[in-house]
Amino acid sequence: MKQSAGILLFRDPAGRLEVLLVHPGGPFWAKKDAGAWTIPKGASEEGEEPLAAARREFEEETGTRPVGEALPLSPRRQPGGKLVLAWAVRGDLDATAVTSTSFTMEWPPRSGRQQEFPEVDRAGWFVLDEARVKILKGQAPFLDDLQRLVGRPAR
């Protein structure tokens, strides 16, 4: 079974709960917005503890290492079958300054040319109502978990 681990970074400036979401890089996602954003996450390496994997993946996709208490969220099976383990961490970062590792793929398809793309092409802070529109459908329940944990209205 495929499994990923991720961090849902949150902050609450002026009592307004916001979450950090990232937009996947590469040509498939380039023109997609609503329903395309995700929490920073990725696969665990063999023998790697899931929370350690979540912190490593967050750093690879944003350039920032999340620190602070990690509050476990309910694991969620995604529509494609993958299980995502996630933790909420209170923190802050400049979403306009994220830097991501990259991946290589053949593009355009069947061209024989390899091109490099960032894993994440941008990040943003969203209030929960806005985040529910942006996030992948299978990850939206993480937002509900967070809201219950911190007891804040969505606003």
PyMOL commands that set and color helices and strands:
alter all, ss='L'
color gray80, all
select helices_A, chain A and resi 13-15+50-62+95-97+128-134+137-150
alter helices_A, ss='H'
color red, helices_A
select strands_A, chain A and resi 3-11+18-24+41-43+70-72+76-77+83-90+102-106+114-118+120-127
alter strands_A, ss='S'
color yellow, strands_A
deselect
rebuild
show_as cartoon
